């Protein structure tokens, strides 16, 4: 989809039967589904909206309406098929709000429900109680910002990880003499959040970035494979409406040494969190609330539609 007047097009197409309900703008005449039609109509729907596509009697696909907000009709059609573009070269196919297929950077991946949308991933990090509670809303902004960092590293293509300790804690124990220790307060993060993409792209030293939930940047280039607790299993989450349960899977399901170190970090330093960007593409989030028990999931590149159900 490239860009529209310099801005990446972010569009959603719903393939559905005839659609009743509020929040729908019906077109005076249907438009054949085409690249030009999508480009011209996509700016008409919000981030929580879509273009509604139906098949005609001859089997052709026609755009019939603009859905202003998914929340107004979510319960009526739980099995809608949607195709979501969240930027150039990034397409996700979902059934309802569950991602099942992803195309990123020319690579196709079957997700089969093994991916949380972005807001569910933020909620998972917040559930570990790593961030300050006051003022209201701050912890959500910090969780979102840390995912931004992970996705910026992912776009850079080299891979990396952010390990997260609770607010107010610092490097100690098995981490105290590792990496390049720094201590930078919240002013490093604000007000220039947009600078994080540039900042993270300059950190090419291998190893993890360690922060606490304040947020304070504590160290970078941290490599640790000598944690006292070695986790063999992770609870893989696939239900954004219930982040307290998961399917036990082997740690190898998530990737190689970078993911393994993040899992062991979370298991040993509970409560803790981690955002891992694979050099092969894709971001994974981990969190622990109790020692040795780690929850994890890939993060879908789409913006969340699941906030109403969390």
C-alpha positions in Angstrom: 0.0 0.0 0.0 3.0 2.3 0.3 2.1 5.8 1.4 -0.7 8.3 1.0 0.5 12.0 0.9 3.7 10.9 2.7 1.8 8.9 5.4 1.9 5.1 5.4 -1.6 3.8 4.7 -3.0 1.8 7.6 -6.1 0.0 6.4 -8.3 -2.9 7.4 -10.6 -4.9 5.1 -13.4 -7.0 6.5 -14.8 -9.8 4.3 -18.2 -10.4 5.8 -21.9 -11.1 5.0 -24.5 -8.3 5.0 -23.7 -6.1 8.0 -26.4 -4.5 10.2 -25.8 -2.2 13.1 -24.7 1.3 14.0 -21.5 3.0 13.1 -21.6 2.0 9.5 -21.5 4.4 6.6 -23.1 2.8 3.6 -21.9 3.9 0.2 -24.5 5.0 -2.4 -23.0 2.4 -4.7 -20.5 -0.4 -4.1 -17.0 0.0 -5.5 -15.1 -3.0 -7.0 -12.3 -4.0 -4.7 -9.1 -2.5 -6.2 -5.9 -0.9 -5.1 -7.1 2.5 -6.1 -10.4 2.1 -4.3 -8.6 1.0 -1.1 -6.2 4.0 -1.4 -9.0 6.5 -1.8 -11.3 5.1 0.9 -8.8 4.0 3.6 -8.5 7.5 5.2 -12.2 7.5 5.8 -12.1 4.9 8.6 -10.5 5.2 12.0 -7.8 2.9 13.4 -10.6 0.9 14.9 -12.5 0.8 11.7 -12.5 -0.9 8.4 -13.7 -1.1 4.8 -16.5 -3.7 4.5 -16.2 -6.1 1.5 -18.9 -8.4 0.3 -19.2 -10.8 -2.7 -21.7 -10.1 -5.5 -23.7 -12.8 -7.2 -21.0 -13.3 -9.8 -18.3 -13.8 -7.2 -16.7 -10.4 -7.5 -15.6 -8.4 -4.4 -17.2 -5.1 -3.7 -16.6 -2.4 -1.1 -20.1 -1.7 0.3 -19.5 0.4 3.4 -17.1 2.0 5.9 -17.2 0.7 9.4 -16.4 3.6 11.8 -15.7 1.5 14.9 -15.3 -2.3 15.3 -16.4 -2.1 19.0 -20.0 -1.3 17.9 -20.5 -4.6 16.1 -17.8 -6.9 17.6 -20.1 -9.4 19.2 -22.4 -9.8 16.2 -19.8 -11.3 13.9 -17.0 -13.1 15.7 -15.8 -14.9 12.6 -15.2 -12.1 10.2 -12.1 -12.4 8.1 -9.9 -9.3 8.1 -6.8 -8.2 6.2 -4.9 -5.5 8.0 -2.0 -3.3 6.7 -0.1 -1.4 9.4 2.6 0.0 7.2 4.6 -0.8 4.0 5.3 -4.5 3.7 3.4 -5.5 6.8 0.1 -7.4 6.4 -1.8 -9.5 8.9 -4.7 -11.8 8.3 -7.1 -12.3 11.2 -10.3 -14.1 12.1 -12.1 -11.6 14.3 -9.1 -10.1 16.4 -7.0 -13.3 16.3 -4.0 -13.1 13.9 -3.6 -16.3 11.9 -1.1 -15.2 9.2 1.5 -12.5 8.9 3.5 -11.2 6.0 6.4 -9.0 7.1 9.5 -7.9 5.1 8.8 -10.4 2.4 8.5 -13.3 4.9 5.3 -15.3 5.4 4.5 -16.7 8.8 1.5 -18.8 10.0 0.6 -17.6 13.5 -2.2 -20.0 14.2 -3.4 -17.9 17.1 0.1 -17.8 18.7 0.3 -14.0 18.7 -1.0 -11.3 21.0 -2.0 -7.9 19.5 -0.1 -4.9 20.7 -2.4 -3.8 23.5 -2.7 -7.3 24.9 1.2 -7.4 25.0 1.2 -4.1 26.8 -1.3 -5.5 29.3 0.9 -8.5 29.9 3.9 -6.3 30.8 1.7 -4.2 33.1 0.3 -7.3 34.8 3.8 -8.0 36.2 3.6 -4.8 38.2 6.8 -3.3 36.9 5.7 0.3 36.4 4.6 3.1 38.7 0.8 3.2 39.5 0.7 7.0 39.7 -0.2 9.1 37.9 -3.0 7.2 36.3 -2.1 6.0 32.8 1.6 6.3 33.2 2.2 2.5 33.3 0.4 2.1 30.0 2.6 4.8 28.4 5.8 3.1 29.6 4.7 -0.3 28.5 3.8 1.1 25.1 7.1 3.0 24.8 9.1 -0.2 25.6 7.3 -2.0 22.8 8.1 0.9 20.6 11.8 0.4 21.4 11.5 -3.3 20.6 9.8 -2.6 17.3 12.4 0.0 16.4 15.2 -2.5 17.0 13.2 -5.0 14.9 13.0 -2.5 12.0 16.7 -2.0 12.2 17.1 -5.7 11.4 19.9 -6.7 13.8 17.9 -8.0 16.6 18.1 -7.1 20.3 16.4 -7.2 23.6 15.1 -5.0 26.4 15.1 -6.5 29.9 12.8 -4.8 32.4 13.2 -4.7 36.2 10.6 -3.3 38.6 10.5 0.4 39.1 13.1 1.5 41.8 15.4 -1.5 41.4 18.9 -1.4 40.0 21.6 -3.8 38.6 22.6 -6.2 41.3 23.3 -9.9 41.9 24.2 -11.8 38.7 23.7 -8.7 36.6 25.8 -6.2 38.6 29.1 -6.7 36.8 27.7 -7.2 33.3 27.5 -5.0 30.3 28.1 -1.2 30.2 26.5 0.2 33.3 24.8 3.6 33.0 22.0 5.2 35.0 19.9 7.6 33.0 16.6 8.9 34.4 13.2 9.4 32.8 14.3 12.7 31.2 16.3 10.5 28.7 12.9 9.1 27.5 10.9 12.3 27.5 9.9 14.4 25.6 11.7 12.9 22.6 10.1 9.4 22.3 10.3 9.7 18.6 14.1 9.8 18.9 14.1 6.3 20.3 14.2 4.8 16.8 17.4 6.7 16.0 18.9 6.0 19.5 18.3 2.3 19.4 19.7 2.0 15.8 23.0 3.3 17.1 23.3 0.6 19.8 25.0 -2.1 17.7 26.8 -3.8 20.6 25.5 -7.3 21.2 23.5 -7.9 24.3 20.4 -6.7 26.1 19.4 -3.2 27.2 18.4 -3.2 30.9 15.9 -0.7 32.2 13.6 -0.5 35.2 10.0 0.5 35.2 10.5 4.1 36.3 11.8 4.1 33.5 15.5 4.4 34.0 18.1 3.1 31.6 20.6 1.0 33.7 22.9 -0.8 31.2 23.4 -2.0 27.7 25.4 -4.8 26.1 24.4 -7.2 28.9 25.0 -10.9 28.1 24.2 -13.4 30.8 23.9 -17.2 30.4 24.6 -18.2 34.0 21.3 -17.6 35.7 20.7 -19.9 38.6 17.3 -20.9 37.4 17.0 -22.4 33.9 13.5 -22.4 32.5 12.6 -25.4 30.3 9.0 -24.3 29.7 7.1 -21.1 29.0 3.4 -20.5 29.2 2.6 -19.4 25.7 -0.4 -17.1 25.6 -2.9 -17.0 22.8 -6.0 -15.5 24.3 -5.8 -11.7 24.7 -8.9 -11.8 27.0 -7.2 -14.1 29.6 -3.5 -13.3 30.3 -3.4 -15.6 33.4 -3.4 -18.9 31.5 -1.3 -20.4 28.7 -0.1 -23.5 27.0 3.1 -25.0 28.4 5.7 -25.1 25.5 9.4 -25.7 25.3 11.6 -22.6 25.3 12.8 -23.6 21.9 9.4 -22.6 20.5 10.3 -18.9 20.9 13.8 -18.8 19.2 17.5 -19.1 20.0 19.9 -17.8 22.6 18.5 -14.2 22.8 15.1 -15.5 23.6 16.5 -18.1 26.0 18.4 -15.5 28.0 15.3 -13.3 28.2 13.3 -16.2 29.5 15.9 -17.1 32.1 16.2 -13.4 33.1 12.4 -13.2 33.8 12.5 -16.5 35.7 15.3 -15.4 38.0 14.3 -11.7 38.6 10.6 -12.0 39.1 8.7 -9.8 38.7 10.4 -8.9 35.4 9.7 -8.5 31.7 11.5 -8.6 28.4 10.9 -7.4 24.9 12.9 -9.4 22.3 13.4 -8.5 18.7 14.6 -11.4 16.6 17.2 -10.8 13.9 14.9 -12.9 11.6 12.1 -10.4 12.2 9.3 -10.2 14.8 9.0 -9.1 18.4 8.2 -11.3 21.4 7.2 -10.2 24.9 7.9 -12.1 28.1 6.8 -11.5 31.7 7.1 -13.2 35.1 5.0 -12.6 38.2 6.3 -15.5 40.3 9.9 -16.9 40.3 10.4 -19.5 37.6 7.0 -19.0 35.9 7.3 -17.1 32.6 4.5 -16.1 30.2 5.3 -15.2 26.7 3.9 -14.5 23.2 4.8 -13.1 19.9 3.5 -9.6 19.3 1.4 -9.0 16.2 2.4 -5.8 14.3 -1.3 -4.8 14.1 -2.8 -2.2 16.4 -5.2 -3.8 18.9 -8.9 -4.4 18.5 -9.0 -6.4 21.7 -9.0 -3.6 24.2 -12.7 -3.8 24.8 -12.4 -7.5 25.9 -9.4 -7.0 28.3 
